[in-house]
Amino acid sequence: MLIELKDVTYTYSVGTVYEVNALEHANLSIEEGQFIGIIGHTGSGKSTLIQHFNGLVQPTSGQVLYEGQDIWGEGYNLRALRSNVGLVFQYPEHQLFEVDILSDVCFGPKNQGLNKAEAEERAREALTHVGIGEELYHKSPFELSGGQKRRVAIAGVLAMNPKVLILDEPTAGLDPKGRDEILDQIKYLHDTRGITILLVSHSMEDVARYAERLIVMNDAKVAFDDTPKAVFAHYKELEIMGLAAPQITYIMHALKRKGLAVDTAATTVEEAKKSILDALADRRKA
């Protein structure tokens, strides 16, 4: 098992009148190579959850294990952990600071002890994987579009060769085209480099399209942990939590109520299209 959370609770302001649990008794296992979506309303605990995966916060109780070792055990190398488990924050372009793109992406590998040539090799490979061409390498990060800045920030984490890439709302503030480009690049990284992806998102359509597993946070607890189809079958319960299913889910249920024998488990446009065409063909035959 790559990452495990065992009965993890995290409490803010312990022992004060402001004491509150941001995470309660979380038990999760993350396997290598998975693409996982994490959803939840604001304040549900999802940001606190992901900060436990690479040791940015220490649990109040419980254990966090990476490859079977307690990351808060005596002598554990947290710096090495953070090289293996990369976290890209929301609006990561705010973390860009070097004079040009190549220098910015080299920063992480250099901190890992690589020399200039090795760091540049890592940086070039990472920039290629996020779709940034050489013609941009010596531009200031601040000359780029929002989507390009986002890609460069992701490349900065990729250049450290992580086994796990955690992305907190990587498409926030982008237009639909930019959002699709970023998510397609993340899927490409997952498919070609075998990186374990944890994607925090508010978009049900995005997690339905890209994730193979979906974790739903609600009131500091893990409410659901299953395939997107299985989770979105509970769309009424999700609504009570302040969430929703993809729009396709509602459309398919409405068609079913109208008597069309469609698959209400469809969560993407492609699945819905096939189901509707098949149902219409069956109706014509009847």
Buried (B, 14 or more C-beta within 10 A) or exposed (E): EBBBBBEBBBBBEEEEEEEEBBBBBBEBEBEEEBBBBBBBBEBBBBBBBBBBBBBEBEBBEBBBBBEEEEBBEEEBEBEEBBBBBBBBBBBBBEBBEBEBBBBBBBBBBBEBEBEEEBBBBBBBBBBEBBBBEEEBBEBEBEEBEBBBBBBBBBBBBBBBBBBBBBBBBBBBEBEEEBBBBBBEBBBEBBEEBEBBBBBBBBBBBBBBBBBEBBBBBBEBBBBBBBBBBEBBBBBEBBEEBEBBBBBBBEBBBEBBEEEBEBBBBBBBBEBBEBBBEEBEEEEEEE
